[in-house]
Amino acid sequence: MTSPTPTTGQDMADLLARATRVLTQLEAWLPPAPPATNWDARAYRWRKRGTSHGWLDAIANVSLIHTQDLQHIERQTEIIDRNTRHFIEGKPANNVLMTGARGTGKSSLVKAMLAAYGDRGLRLIEVDKSDLGDLADIVDLVAKRPEKFIVFCDDLSFEEGESGYKALKSVLDGSAASTGNNVLIYATSNRRHLMPEYMSENLQAKHGADGELHPGETVEEKISLSERFGLWLSFYPFRQDDYLDIVYHWLRTLGCSETSILESRTEALQWALERGSRSGRVAWHFARDWAARHA
């Protein structure tokens, strides 16, 4: 029986060099490690690269708005401000679903809460609908942090069979706010029940012998998601006078004179007519254009 050939120093060096090359090639295929979270930031976006683990990406320039700039949604502002204040104080608070007309201040109201309570530890995490499957990971990531986090899903709606639907239901079921809980979900949508509704679904409804109406299973399933939000806030299109009030408010904020503000009325109404909407967003866009020309 022959004895094995002893390994020389050169053989070992060659082996290590080949192993290094193999590892280098493997690293090129592996996703990069997510960056460390900057916990000093006030707002974050949940980011992902392909199928890799996500991370909280700090937003350097946060777009904030103050509650006094939100006109003609006083009731909605009062309710969400009270809910957010309770959340910050460690009291029971609810997840919030805001639905209704576009451009009426739903997203701005969430940003206003960050402006109002950021100094008291409130933080905002923006999550795209496509990343809702990571909600459980986000909750785990911030679970031991002292701050209070609002997970914000803007313009939320689902089509049939989308995976984020069940992930959101699961987190809403398991995140009933109580003392010590530091995550709430605030969502905006143009659909009251977040899902498309079809006339054919009404055919599944059943009528009892006593005349009681029982909705079909499909309808019940769709309603069950929106019902998991403790607070529903509805937003409605503005009247003409409300729209003009918002225009005038922004023109004053942008430094226009009262004479210039009064002269803007006709063009402001034409601007809204061309866009088919008298919304706060349309008012803001007109005010920026008018102020640039007349301030």
Backbone bond lengths (Angstrom), bond angles and torsions (degrees), N, CA, C in turn:
res aa  C-N    CA-C-N  psi(-1)  N-CA   C-N-CA  omega(-1)  CA-C   N-CA-C  phi
1 M - - - 1.475 - - 1.519 108.23 -
2 T 1.364 115.82 128.13 1.459 119.85 -178.09 1.514 109.92 -86.13
3 S 1.300 116.27 146.19 1.466 121.14 178.29 1.515 109.39 -83.70
4 P 1.353 118.10 149.41 1.470 120.77 -179.27 1.505 111.35 -65.15
5 T 1.332 113.56 147.60 1.472 118.77 178.99 1.519 109.15 -71.02
6 P 1.303 117.24 127.97 1.469 119.05 -179.39 1.529 111.33 -64.55
7 T 1.358 114.95 143.27 1.460 120.74 179.68 1.515 109.86 -80.74
8 T 1.312 115.94 127.93 1.461 120.62 -180.00 1.524 110.05 -89.38
9 G 1.311 114.75 168.45 1.459 120.18 177.54 1.512 112.08 -61.69
10 Q 1.361 116.93 -35.52 1.451 120.72 179.99 1.525 111.00 -67.89
11 D 1.371 115.75 -39.44 1.463 119.56 177.99 1.525 110.78 -61.60
12 M 1.307 116.37 -42.28 1.460 120.33 -179.67 1.526 110.98 -64.97
13 A 1.323 115.99 -39.05 1.469 119.96 178.97 1.522 110.98 -64.60
14 D 1.354 116.22 -40.95 1.462 120.13 178.01 1.524 111.14 -63.97
15 L 1.349 116.03 -41.03 1.456 120.58 179.89 1.523 111.36 -62.98
16 L 1.320 116.29 -42.97 1.458 120.05 179.27 1.525 111.45 -66.67
17 A 1.325 116.99 -36.33 1.464 120.74 179.44 1.524 110.68 -65.07
18 R 1.369 115.75 -43.04 1.467 119.32 178.58 1.524 111.36 -65.85
19 A 1.339 116.47 -40.34 1.466 119.71 178.44 1.516 111.14 -62.75
20 T 1.328 116.52 -37.94 1.462 120.66 178.59 1.516 111.10 -64.26
21 R 1.352 116.87 -40.59 1.462 120.10 179.24 1.527 110.89 -65.23
22 V 1.322 116.21 -40.82 1.465 119.85 179.26 1.525 110.65 -62.92
23 L 1.325 116.86 -44.75 1.462 120.86 179.55 1.521 111.54 -64.07
24 T 1.325 116.16 -36.98 1.463 119.65 178.12 1.518 111.12 -63.53
25 Q 1.350 116.01 -41.30 1.462 119.52 177.97 1.525 111.72 -66.22
26 L 1.326 116.86 -37.60 1.465 120.16 178.56 1.520 111.56 -66.11
27 E 1.321 116.73 -39.26 1.455 120.41 -179.32 1.523 111.81 -62.51
28 A 1.343 116.76 -30.79 1.458 119.93 179.20 1.521 111.46 -65.49
29 W 1.348 116.05 -26.17 1.473 120.05 -179.67 1.523 112.69 -90.30
30 L 1.317 116.87 -19.16 1.460 119.87 -177.78 1.528 110.48 -83.53
31 P 1.345 118.07 143.25 1.462 120.11 177.02 1.524 110.38 -66.81
32 P 1.324 117.18 145.66 1.464 119.46 179.42 1.523 111.50 -65.90
33 A 1.299 116.25 152.52 1.454 120.46 178.22 1.522 109.80 -67.48
34 P 1.327 118.54 139.00 1.463 120.00 179.85 1.523 110.76 -65.19
35 P 1.324 116.94 147.45 1.467 119.23 179.88 1.525 110.88 -69.34
36 A 1.331 115.73 159.99 1.462 120.66 178.09 1.525 109.84 -68.84
37 T 1.309 116.21 146.59 1.460 121.36 -178.39 1.525 110.60 -77.57
38 N 1.333 115.56 132.17 1.459 121.10 174.72 1.531 108.25 -87.49
39 W 1.311 116.86 95.98 1.459 121.00 -175.11 1.525 112.65 -75.22
40 D 1.335 118.44 -2.26 1.459 120.68 176.85 1.529 111.91 -83.10
41 A 1.321 117.49 -11.88 1.461 120.52 -179.12 1.528 110.79 -75.13
42 R 1.340 115.23 161.78 1.462 120.35 178.92 1.521 112.66 -101.76
43 A 1.310 117.36 -20.27 1.459 120.81 -178.40 1.525 109.45 -141.54
44 Y 1.335 114.93 148.52 1.462 121.46 -175.92 1.523 110.02 -138.76
45 R 1.324 114.19 157.27 1.468 121.03 165.98 1.528 107.83 -116.21
46 W 1.319 115.78 141.08 1.458 119.82 174.74 1.516 107.95 -83.05
47 R 1.344 116.15 118.89 1.463 122.05 -175.67 1.519 110.33 -113.05
48 K 1.330 114.90 152.27 1.466 121.33 174.77 1.511 109.11 -144.29
49 R 1.344 115.53 150.16 1.464 121.72 170.66 1.512 107.62 -116.25
50 G 1.308 116.29 104.02 1.460 119.73 -178.99 1.510 111.18 62.67
51 T 1.318 115.51 -126.81 1.469 120.83 -178.68 1.531 112.00 -99.07
52 S 1.331 117.34 10.55 1.463 120.31 -178.40 1.523 110.41 -73.27
53 H 1.326 115.33 169.47 1.449 120.64 176.96 1.524 109.37 -65.89
54 G 1.317 115.68 144.43 1.448 120.01 179.88 1.521 111.94 -84.98
55 W 1.323 115.21 172.36 1.450 120.78 178.01 1.529 108.92 -149.58
56 L 1.330 115.91 162.93 1.452 122.60 177.51 1.520 108.80 -88.35
57 D 1.319 116.08 113.83 1.454 122.48 -179.39 1.526 108.58 -97.98
58 A 1.328 117.29 115.27 1.464 121.37 -177.53 1.524 110.94 -64.07
59 I 1.335 116.89 136.18 1.460 122.78 176.86 1.526 107.65 -89.90
60 A 1.328 116.05 117.21 1.470 120.16 -174.98 1.525 111.78 -70.01
61 N 1.331 117.19 -47.06 1.461 121.34 -178.21 1.528 108.91 -113.84
62 V 1.314 115.30 101.18 1.460 120.93 -176.26 1.526 109.38 -85.11
63 S 1.337 116.26 128.26 1.459 121.37 177.53 1.529 108.94 -84.35
64 L 1.325 115.65 107.73 1.460 120.85 -175.98 1.525 110.75 -112.09
65 I 1.299 115.48 155.94 1.457 122.94 174.93 1.520 106.84 -141.85
66 H 1.319 116.90 151.49 1.455 120.56 -176.93 1.527 110.38 -103.55
67 T 1.308 115.74 152.61 1.471 120.14 -174.51 1.529 111.43 -60.51
68 Q 1.338 117.81 -31.65 1.467 118.93 -179.43 1.525 112.47 -68.81
69 D 1.335 116.57 -15.25 1.463 119.98 176.81 1.522 112.80 -85.66
70 L 1.319 117.50 -6.94 1.466 121.47 -178.77 1.520 108.68 -96.72
71 Q 1.309 115.97 106.34 1.457 122.12 -173.50 1.534 111.29 -97.12
72 H 1.351 115.27 142.27 1.462 123.26 172.11 1.530 114.01 64.72
73 I 1.318 116.83 24.11 1.467 121.36 168.14 1.536 107.84 -132.07
74 E 1.318 115.24 41.53 1.465 120.45 -174.60 1.526 111.77 -61.87
75 R 1.330 117.27 -40.83 1.466 119.57 -178.22 1.524 110.62 -64.25
76 Q 1.333 117.40 -47.42 1.462 121.04 179.08 1.530 110.94 -62.19
77 T 1.336 116.58 -39.34 1.465 120.42 179.80 1.523 110.58 -64.07
78 E 1.321 116.49 -43.04 1.466 120.30 -179.23 1.530 111.27 -61.99
79 I 1.335 116.56 -42.35 1.463 120.49 -176.82 1.525 111.16 -68.07
80 I 1.331 117.44 -47.52 1.464 118.75 -176.97 1.528 110.86 -72.56
81 D 1.324 117.66 -30.07 1.458 120.04 175.92 1.531 110.05 -65.96
82 R 1.317 117.14 -42.63 1.466 120.27 178.68 1.524 110.76 -63.75
83 N 1.332 116.89 -42.52 1.461 120.66 -179.80 1.529 111.17 -64.31
84 T 1.327 116.06 -42.31 1.465 120.34 -179.68 1.525 111.08 -68.47
85 R 1.307 116.53 -38.90 1.467 119.89 178.42 1.531 110.74 -63.32
86 H 1.331 116.74 -42.25 1.468 119.97 176.54 1.526 110.65 -61.01
87 F 1.319 116.34 -39.99 1.457 121.69 178.93 1.519 111.10 -60.54
88 I 1.328 116.58 -46.49 1.457 121.74 179.60 1.521 110.88 -63.14
89 E 1.326 116.78 -36.18 1.465 121.23 -177.71 1.516 113.07 -81.34
90 G 1.329 117.82 1.08 1.454 121.21 179.33 1.512 113.75 80.13
91 K 1.331 117.17 14.88 1.460 121.46 178.29 1.528 109.45 -90.52
92 P 1.337 118.11 164.97 1.467 119.68 176.09 1.526 111.35 -57.91
93 A 1.315 115.69 136.28 1.470 121.66 179.41 1.517 108.56 -144.45
94 N 1.314 116.32 165.49 1.458 121.83 -173.16 1.518 112.27 -116.12
95 N 1.336 115.46 150.89 1.455 120.83 165.27 1.525 108.00 -67.38
96 V 1.337 116.75 149.28 1.460 120.98 -171.05 1.525 110.50 -125.51
97 L 1.326 115.89 133.58 1.464 123.04 173.13 1.525 107.75 -117.53
98 M 1.338 116.16 121.13 1.463 121.86 178.83 1.525 108.90 -110.74
99 T 1.312 116.58 122.52 1.461 121.02 -177.26 1.518 109.93 -129.65
100 G 1.323 114.92 158.36 1.458 118.64 174.84 1.512 112.48 138.10
101 A 1.329 113.97 -160.38 1.454 121.91 -172.22 1.525 111.19 -61.72
102 R 1.310 115.70 145.97 1.463 121.17 -179.18 1.530 110.17 -70.63
103 G 1.324 115.02 148.89 1.456 120.13 174.37 1.516 115.48 72.22
104 T 1.345 118.08 17.86 1.460 120.12 -176.35 1.521 113.03 -101.11
105 G 1.317 118.65 5.97 1.454 120.49 171.52 1.509 115.73 109.94
106 K 1.320 118.57 13.88 1.464 120.20 -177.23 1.529 110.97 -65.51
107 S 1.312 117.20 -54.55 1.466 120.59 179.79 1.523 111.39 -66.81
108 S 1.321 116.85 -38.15 1.459 120.55 179.83 1.513 111.49 -62.63
109 L 1.324 117.08 -32.70 1.459 120.73 -179.76 1.527 111.07 -65.80
110 V 1.328 117.34 -36.80 1.465 120.70 177.22 1.523 109.87 -66.34
111 K 1.336 117.60 -43.33 1.467 121.19 178.25 1.530 110.64 -64.49
112 A 1.331 116.63 -33.13 1.460 119.74 178.17 1.521 111.22 -66.33
113 M 1.320 117.31 -32.75 1.463 119.87 176.91 1.526 110.92 -66.70
114 L 1.331 116.86 -37.59 1.462 119.97 177.09 1.525 110.20 -65.42
115 A 1.337 117.26 -39.93 1.458 120.44 178.01 1.524 111.12 -64.56
116 A 1.343 116.23 -36.46 1.457 120.30 -175.86 1.525 112.40 -77.75
117 Y 1.336 117.58 -34.68 1.465 120.28 -170.65 1.529 114.12 -121.67
118 G 1.328 117.28 9.16 1.458 119.63 178.49 1.516 112.38 -61.27
119 D 1.323 116.85 -36.59 1.464 120.28 179.28 1.526 112.34 -69.09
120 R 1.321 117.04 -15.75 1.461 121.10 -179.03 1.530 111.82 -103.08
121 G 1.315 116.45 14.06 1.458 120.09 173.62 1.510 116.24 101.57
122 L 1.329 117.96 6.46 1.461 119.64 178.00 1.519 110.07 -77.16
123 R 1.333 116.57 137.20 1.454 122.64 177.94 1.533 109.39 -130.67
124 L 1.321 116.09 154.13 1.465 121.96 -176.85 1.521 109.73 -121.27
125 I 1.326 116.44 133.69 1.465 122.25 175.83 1.525 107.96 -122.83
126 E 1.330 117.45 113.55 1.459 121.58 177.24 1.524 109.35 -85.87
127 V 1.320 116.00 129.52 1.464 121.63 -178.85 1.526 108.80 -128.29
128 D 1.324 116.40 125.58 1.464 120.34 175.65 1.524 110.55 -71.84
129 K 1.319 114.56 154.70 1.462 119.01 179.46 1.522 111.63 -58.17
130 S 1.322 117.22 -35.43 1.464 120.69 -177.95 1.527 112.72 -67.43
131 D 1.351 116.48 -17.18 1.466 120.44 -178.14 1.524 112.83 -105.41
132 L 1.310 117.89 11.94 1.468 119.91 -177.26 1.527 111.79 -64.71
133 G 1.322 117.54 -21.20 1.456 119.68 175.91 1.519 112.77 -63.76
134 D 1.350 116.89 -15.41 1.471 121.39 179.74 1.525 112.57 -94.48
135 L 1.328 118.23 7.34 1.462 120.07 -175.73 1.524 112.25 -56.68
136 A 1.319 116.50 -41.72 1.470 119.28 -179.70 1.526 110.63 -62.68
137 D 1.337 117.62 -37.45 1.469 120.72 177.82 1.529 111.03 -65.97
138 I 1.331 116.16 -38.73 1.463 119.75 179.38 1.528 110.55 -65.12
139 V 1.312 115.79 -44.07 1.466 119.91 179.00 1.522 110.53 -60.34
140 D 1.327 116.72 -42.96 1.475 120.13 178.86 1.527 111.47 -64.89
141 L 1.332 116.68 -37.33 1.462 120.92 -176.30 1.523 111.95 -64.35
142 V 1.336 116.89 -36.60 1.472 119.95 -175.42 1.527 112.21 -102.23
143 A 1.319 117.58 3.76 1.471 120.94 -172.38 1.522 113.23 -57.60
144 K 1.337 117.68 -35.84 1.461 120.70 -175.28 1.527 112.80 -98.83
145 R 1.321 117.44 7.19 1.451 120.41 179.05 1.534 110.18 -81.36
146 P 1.335 117.39 149.60 1.468 119.42 179.29 1.529 113.62 -78.68
147 E 1.343 117.01 -16.98 1.454 119.65 -177.86 1.547 111.07 -74.20
148 K 1.324 115.09 167.68 1.457 122.32 174.02 1.527 108.24 -106.70
149 F 1.324 116.97 128.92 1.456 121.41 -173.23 1.531 111.46 -114.73
150 I 1.319 114.80 129.43 1.465 121.12 169.25 1.525 107.46 -101.61
151 V 1.312 116.75 117.80 1.466 121.81 173.18 1.525 106.47 -85.89
152 F 1.329 116.36 116.78 1.460 122.35 -171.50 1.523 110.30 -108.07
153 C 1.326 116.10 119.31 1.471 123.22 176.56 1.527 107.60 -112.78
154 D 1.313 117.26 108.16 1.460 121.67 -175.62 1.526 110.88 -93.64
155 D 1.333 114.88 142.31 1.469 121.61 176.59 1.518 110.72 53.12
156 L 1.309 115.76 53.50 1.460 121.87 -173.01 1.520 111.07 -87.34
157 S 1.307 116.13 131.08 1.463 122.38 171.32 1.522 107.59 -161.95
158 F 1.313 115.34 158.47 1.458 120.25 -176.34 1.519 110.22 -128.70
159 E 1.310 115.28 147.85 1.452 121.79 168.70 1.527 108.03 -100.29
160 E 1.303 116.21 169.55 1.455 120.49 -177.50 1.527 110.74 -59.57
161 G 1.328 116.91 130.28 1.449 122.28 172.16 1.519 115.83 85.40
162 E 1.328 119.05 3.60 1.460 119.89 -179.95 1.522 110.56 -70.72
163 S 1.358 115.73 139.53 1.454 120.70 -172.64 1.523 112.54 -71.51
164 G 1.334 118.03 -31.87 1.450 120.74 -177.42 1.513 113.55 -63.10
165 Y 1.321 116.65 -21.10 1.464 121.60 -179.28 1.525 111.05 -60.29
166 K 1.312 117.76 -50.05 1.460 121.16 -178.64 1.522 111.48 -70.78
167 A 1.330 117.52 -34.98 1.462 119.89 178.34 1.519 110.64 -62.94
168 L 1.335 116.99 -41.19 1.460 120.67 179.10 1.518 110.68 -66.73
169 K 1.325 117.28 -41.26 1.462 120.02 177.71 1.518 111.22 -59.83
170 S 1.320 116.35 -41.86 1.463 120.88 -178.07 1.518 111.54 -63.71
171 V 1.339 116.74 -45.05 1.462 120.06 -178.52 1.525 110.94 -69.05
172 L 1.319 117.30 -38.41 1.460 119.94 178.93 1.524 110.96 -64.26
173 D 1.310 117.31 -37.43 1.466 120.90 178.19 1.518 111.24 -66.22
174 G 1.337 116.32 -35.18 1.456 119.13 -173.30 1.505 114.42 -98.86
175 S 1.347 117.77 7.68 1.458 118.59 -175.64 1.516 112.19 -123.10
176 A 1.330 117.35 36.90 1.456 119.83 176.68 1.526 108.51 -60.09
177 A 1.326 115.70 124.21 1.459 119.45 -172.66 1.516 111.06 -67.61
178 S 1.310 116.40 137.64 1.450 122.78 174.99 1.512 107.48 -157.08
179 T 1.313 117.03 175.43 1.454 120.47 -179.37 1.526 109.82 -57.28
180 G 1.326 116.69 128.35 1.453 121.50 -179.74 1.510 113.79 96.79
181 N 1.314 119.05 -17.89 1.464 121.74 177.76 1.524 109.15 -78.13
182 N 1.328 118.09 131.23 1.466 119.76 -175.03 1.518 114.03 -119.12
183 V 1.335 118.33 22.93 1.461 121.35 178.26 1.527 109.59 -135.41
184 L 1.323 115.78 130.56 1.462 123.00 169.00 1.522 108.36 -128.73
185 I 1.320 116.32 156.92 1.461 121.79 177.25 1.523 108.83 -113.61
186 Y 1.330 115.82 123.62 1.465 122.92 172.90 1.529 106.44 -113.48
187 A 1.319 116.69 127.22 1.460 120.78 -177.86 1.523 109.97 -132.29
188 T 1.324 115.86 147.86 1.458 121.68 173.67 1.528 108.70 -118.76
189 S 1.317 115.72 149.49 1.463 119.69 -178.87 1.520 109.34 -160.41
190 N 1.318 115.64 152.87 1.458 120.70 171.55 1.527 111.27 -90.13
191 R 1.339 117.19 -5.26 1.468 122.54 177.98 1.516 109.22 -110.41
192 R 1.291 116.87 127.20 1.461 120.65 -176.81 1.525 111.54 -63.06
193 H 1.323 117.18 -36.67 1.466 120.28 -178.99 1.522 112.31 -107.64
194 L 1.345 117.34 10.55 1.466 123.73 172.11 1.513 114.36 69.96
195 M 1.316 118.32 -9.01 1.457 122.20 -177.37 1.523 109.51 -123.14
196 P 1.349 118.43 152.74 1.464 120.14 174.96 1.517 110.62 -65.79
197 E 1.307 116.35 141.60 1.458 121.27 179.80 1.529 108.90 -119.63
198 Y 1.319 115.61 135.45 1.453 121.42 -174.77 1.531 111.08 -119.55
199 M 1.329 114.51 149.99 1.459 119.57 179.83 1.522 111.40 -60.54
200 S 1.338 117.18 -34.88 1.466 120.58 -176.83 1.520 112.32 -62.98
201 E 1.355 116.97 -24.22 1.463 119.49 -178.67 1.518 111.52 -67.63
202 N 1.334 116.83 -23.45 1.464 119.39 178.46 1.524 111.69 -67.92
203 L 1.331 116.76 -21.65 1.464 120.02 -179.93 1.521 111.97 -70.23
204 Q 1.341 116.82 -17.18 1.456 120.30 179.62 1.519 112.54 -80.93
205 A 1.319 117.13 -10.56 1.468 120.37 -178.69 1.531 110.14 -66.88
206 K 1.326 115.31 145.68 1.461 121.68 -179.72 1.518 110.13 -119.12
207 H 1.317 115.07 144.38 1.457 121.21 178.79 1.524 108.80 -108.60
208 G 1.354 115.59 126.83 1.452 120.15 177.76 1.513 111.67 -77.29
209 A 1.324 115.20 170.40 1.458 120.34 -178.73 1.520 111.53 -62.50
210 D 1.340 116.43 -29.40 1.460 120.05 -179.42 1.521 112.60 -91.72
211 G 1.346 116.42 9.79 1.453 120.57 178.52 1.508 114.32 90.56
212 E 1.337 117.99 -1.03 1.463 120.88 -179.53 1.527 110.15 -69.06
213 L 1.331 115.33 137.73 1.458 121.61 -177.95 1.523 109.73 -97.12
214 H 1.354 116.97 129.27 1.460 122.74 178.02 1.525 108.50 -116.70
215 P 1.332 118.51 111.13 1.476 119.81 179.74 1.521 111.82 -60.75
216 G 1.331 116.27 155.06 1.454 121.19 178.42 1.514 111.58 -70.53
217 E 1.343 115.91 166.33 1.459 120.65 -176.63 1.525 112.02 -63.12
218 T 1.327 117.44 -36.36 1.461 119.95 -179.46 1.520 110.86 -63.97
219 V 1.317 116.90 -43.66 1.456 121.30 178.54 1.527 110.54 -63.69
220 E 1.328 116.10 -43.77 1.465 120.32 179.35 1.522 111.22 -60.64
221 E 1.314 117.18 -40.15 1.462 121.51 -179.60 1.528 110.85 -63.71
222 K 1.333 116.08 -41.33 1.461 119.45 -178.24 1.529 111.54 -70.14
223 I 1.307 116.37 -39.49 1.455 119.71 179.84 1.523 110.97 -68.97
224 S 1.331 117.05 -29.31 1.460 120.83 -173.99 1.522 112.31 -62.10
225 L 1.336 118.94 -29.71 1.462 120.64 179.89 1.519 110.56 -70.98
226 S 1.323 117.65 -51.20 1.461 119.71 -177.85 1.523 111.59 -64.86
227 E 1.328 117.39 -29.15 1.463 120.24 179.38 1.525 112.44 -68.25
228 R 1.311 117.95 -17.58 1.457 120.72 178.94 1.523 112.50 -75.50
229 F 1.310 117.36 -12.84 1.461 121.09 171.82 1.521 108.58 -82.87
230 G 1.336 115.61 126.29 1.456 118.67 -176.69 1.515 114.12 -70.70
231 L 1.338 116.84 -28.22 1.454 121.43 179.93 1.520 110.08 -121.64
232 W 1.319 116.15 131.19 1.462 122.75 171.07 1.515 107.83 -112.39
233 L 1.316 116.69 127.71 1.461 121.56 175.47 1.521 108.47 -121.65
234 S 1.320 116.34 126.56 1.464 121.84 -178.80 1.523 109.62 -104.19
235 F 1.327 116.39 140.05 1.457 123.30 179.67 1.523 108.29 -121.28
236 Y 1.329 116.27 138.63 1.458 121.61 -172.50 1.526 110.67 -122.10
237 P 1.346 116.88 155.71 1.470 119.46 177.79 1.525 110.65 -59.64
238 F 1.320 115.81 147.53 1.456 120.95 -178.87 1.526 111.07 -81.85
239 R 1.315 115.20 146.75 1.455 120.35 169.86 1.528 109.10 -71.88
240 Q 1.329 116.04 168.68 1.462 119.61 -178.10 1.524 111.40 -60.97
241 D 1.325 117.52 -44.96 1.465 120.02 -179.14 1.530 111.07 -65.30
242 D 1.338 116.88 -36.06 1.467 119.97 177.43 1.528 110.41 -64.15
243 Y 1.312 115.02 -43.95 1.467 119.91 179.21 1.527 110.87 -60.04
244 L 1.331 117.01 -43.87 1.455 119.98 179.80 1.529 111.49 -66.38
245 D 1.328 117.05 -36.76 1.465 119.80 175.80 1.529 111.06 -57.94
246 I 1.331 115.73 -41.55 1.467 120.12 -179.42 1.530 110.25 -68.30
247 V 1.327 116.66 -41.10 1.468 120.19 176.38 1.517 110.07 -58.19
248 Y 1.336 117.20 -48.21 1.462 121.09 -176.73 1.534 110.68 -64.95
249 H 1.320 116.44 -37.53 1.464 119.57 178.36 1.527 110.70 -60.09
250 W 1.326 116.36 -47.29 1.461 118.90 -177.94 1.525 111.71 -69.68
251 L 1.339 117.48 -34.02 1.460 119.53 177.83 1.527 110.76 -64.67
252 R 1.336 117.36 -39.72 1.470 119.72 175.79 1.523 110.34 -64.31
253 T 1.345 115.86 -41.76 1.463 119.75 179.53 1.527 111.14 -61.71
254 L 1.333 116.10 -34.48 1.466 120.85 -178.24 1.524 112.99 -87.06
255 G 1.329 117.32 4.66 1.459 120.52 171.50 1.505 116.53 92.30
256 C 1.336 119.26 16.39 1.462 121.18 179.05 1.528 110.38 -78.02
257 S 1.316 116.66 148.83 1.460 122.08 177.21 1.525 109.27 -75.29
258 E 1.336 116.17 161.59 1.466 120.33 179.13 1.527 110.95 -63.41
259 T 1.325 116.79 -35.75 1.467 119.30 177.69 1.521 110.92 -63.08
260 S 1.322 116.25 -44.65 1.464 120.62 178.52 1.518 110.83 -63.94
261 I 1.326 117.24 -37.81 1.468 121.16 -179.78 1.518 110.46 -63.29
262 L 1.330 117.41 -44.75 1.461 120.37 179.90 1.527 111.12 -64.95
263 E 1.319 116.76 -34.62 1.471 120.41 -179.81 1.522 112.52 -71.45
264 S 1.331 117.21 -14.90 1.472 120.35 -175.14 1.526 112.93 -81.84
265 R 1.311 118.38 -9.95 1.471 121.75 -169.26 1.525 112.14 -55.30
266 T 1.322 117.94 -52.93 1.469 121.07 -175.39 1.526 111.05 -61.63
267 E 1.328 116.24 -46.73 1.463 119.00 -179.57 1.527 111.51 -66.14
268 A 1.328 117.05 -34.57 1.466 119.97 178.64 1.526 110.80 -63.22
269 L 1.323 116.89 -41.09 1.464 120.30 179.01 1.522 110.77 -69.54
270 Q 1.321 117.69 -38.46 1.464 120.64 177.28 1.527 110.65 -64.95
271 W 1.317 116.32 -39.05 1.470 121.84 178.90 1.529 109.45 -59.80
272 A 1.335 116.89 -45.69 1.468 120.76 179.61 1.519 111.28 -67.08
273 L 1.323 117.27 -38.55 1.465 121.15 -179.79 1.520 110.98 -63.78
274 E 1.317 117.57 -40.66 1.464 121.12 179.92 1.523 111.81 -65.83
275 R 1.322 117.15 -28.63 1.468 121.26 -178.44 1.515 112.94 -97.25
276 G 1.310 116.69 -4.48 1.464 119.88 176.17 1.511 114.11 68.00
277 S 1.343 117.49 24.97 1.461 119.63 -177.51 1.520 110.38 -158.11
278 R 1.344 115.70 135.07 1.464 120.86 171.49 1.527 107.78 -106.08
279 S 1.289 116.20 73.39 1.462 120.90 -176.06 1.520 110.30 -111.25
280 G 1.326 115.15 166.61 1.444 119.82 176.32 1.513 112.26 -62.80
281 R 1.333 116.83 -35.65 1.466 119.89 178.96 1.526 110.80 -64.78
282 V 1.338 116.89 -43.50 1.460 120.78 178.31 1.529 110.19 -63.16
283 A 1.333 116.76 -39.69 1.465 120.63 178.34 1.519 110.89 -62.08
284 W 1.328 117.34 -41.96 1.463 121.74 179.58 1.525 110.99 -64.65
285 H 1.324 117.06 -43.01 1.465 120.11 179.58 1.531 111.11 -64.28
286 F 1.339 116.56 -41.53 1.471 118.23 177.83 1.518 110.80 -64.45
287 A 1.332 117.08 -43.60 1.458 120.51 -177.90 1.527 111.28 -59.83
288 R 1.322 117.42 -39.86 1.464 120.29 178.45 1.536 110.91 -63.51
289 D 1.326 115.39 -41.61 1.472 119.20 179.77 1.524 111.02 -66.98
290 W 1.329 116.72 -46.32 1.471 120.97 -178.26 1.543 110.47 -64.70
291 A 1.304 116.57 -44.86 1.470 119.94 -178.47 1.524 110.87 -63.22
292 A 1.311 117.59 -37.11 1.463 120.52 179.91 1.531 110.18 -63.94
293 R 1.326 116.90 -30.58 1.462 121.10 -177.50 1.533 113.85 -91.71
294 H 1.366 116.49 -23.68 1.466 118.50 -171.31 1.524 114.87 -127.84
295 A 1.312 119.00 -13.22 1.470 118.35 -175.86 1.525 110.42 -68.30
